């Protein structure tokens, strides 16, 4: 428990794969709502929820109540990853005789609520919260509700009750994925406003039209709104909710139904349908191909780094790359831990601290204290012993561990023993030291080889391409195997960071779509390629997929 | 007849809860804006921190009670019969009766209601719950008790507090004649033979037990020996006492303040048809709703549905001829 950002992310990925495994084996189930709450579950299971897999009825535990019980695969998969039972058990989902029932059931040790009939879980959670208060326990109750679920009148009976009794040992999540069984929530029973067309995106973008939070506020609740796929936002919201006394808290998590599998995303069809077995390897590849954009703020105005951080926030960066240069390992000097400490309160976006300094082992503690979420050090200034020391300090502080290599350096042999538990490997695609250099072309081949090699060594972190990454080469870097992308002048150097980050994502998405089509072709030829493309019915994804497929000569 | 001593079921229930609350701090009581009427408010005065009035929100009432029970409390949730099984059978089924772990079948929630049946009177058909036995009996893990008087209520409140798991207990609105001695024992799943007889049996529950006793007295004057059984435990039902009655008296009249479809009469018929089939007649609402009747008119309302001692006696005589 209490894992760092990267470990949570890795576990969320494992859990998503298990959701597919279980529902496909069962031939039915609810992947859509399991995926929309995947990051919420990840933050609970791997950071905030107190539990004991060996003693599921441990008196000191918190209680997780999955009120939207149809998303049971999303619960069971995390229970498997946590070790309540073996991961292979997911294949018994919905099977006769299993404890992994179609909806969560007390038959399965660790499950706290028999979900299934919607609208009951909040009242039940209040009962548990009141009992904890009577017993003087510091138990926390975490409840996850669906947005469609709140059509149920009982939810609002419970909402009033929680406010009346000032239930502050309860944190509720509303998985606001905008889709219920029949269609979009705003068409069936609007929580924000009635939707006439199928075009959700306009409403999604316009926060002034969201009224769900107002409903809860008017019922006397503390309301926190977050992006429900951002681990750092969810985690921060949970921490804030704990500190609120005298009223209940609901975290309204804006999510995407089917998140992380493009053809399931925002598609009401995937509320309650399992993927066909033939698509599973492609879906797994897609799940493993999540990516992150990490703008490097030194490419901006060094005298107003606060402002550069704010631009990253506005641009919805996945994390913020902080290049620390000491004037020794590299000729330039940028900033140190004191500056990072000043920047930390500005955002919860993870800080991706890249130490281009000599003797990092002497300083790593300072950068942990400054609030880094991951710290990457250079192999050129480490040996097995000093990196071992850094590794231990970072691991014990729940900070991600990264290793960086310069253009003319390969991973040293001593690093092999660490590879399987590293969170990130930075491949410098320019000579480090200053911003604005051109991408060294041979880096493509280097990343490709490295990706292959790391796979063999069971690396499950991210390869980060750093230096000269632009809109022109980011897609190729993805194809090479990079999954995190540092953008200096190509992002921070641009006027509209938000637009350029979106363009970066689109470029990468195109490469990913190509990768998946190639995978489909490899597995089942044109027939499977076309079936795969046909799954993508929402938005304009299908057009691009067809175009890619034609370019590849599959049509 | 007019010398009957009357007892108020709700008052006894409220008193027992307070006594229980003093002994066991795990007892919690929940209400839905009917706590004065149900006489649970006195528990609330004594133990305010263990008393929850959730307003007019029965589905919520039942589910909050379930949550408290899951966390180790013994929950008593009370309101009128029409609003509990009638309004929230889903929550009762899925949040209370269904959740089971190991030997613990269902959660430790006691649903104790008042205003069961036609004798609600003036409030009318919308408030006269005639389907609750049928609904609750069909839910696995749920036990159904229909006590006949305030003595039974008092003792059964203690009994169900001490036995783990879900119970449904229905009380009447009005004061009812006390028919049980203070020393009477009430065991879940056991009927009580109040009067022995050999020519036929009247099996009754709730307020109709008194009518059954009156009918038996009438029949005695006509030379007919009639056995009377108080089947307060409708589920689990006492198969043995019923089978013996069938074997020894050869005919059974059932009596309940409930629809004859799916209710107590149905339960008895199921047992008898599978053990020792004999003729049975079921007295109760004949698949009809009730209607308003002022207190002094309630006998007329009952008469319209055939729930009288005279009708019970007539049925007993008729059924004897079918033996």
Interface residues (C-beta under 8 A of the other chain):
Chain A: X63 X105 X106 X107 X109 X112 X113 X114 X116 X117 X119 X120 X123 X124 X125 X126 X127 X128 X129 X130 X131 X132 X134 X135 X139 X153 X154 X157 X158 X160 X161 X165
Chain B: X28 X49 X50 X52 X54 X55 X57 X59 X60 X62 X63 X64 X65 X66 X67 X68 X69 X70 X71 X72 X73 X75 X90 X91 X94 X95 X98 X99 X100 X101
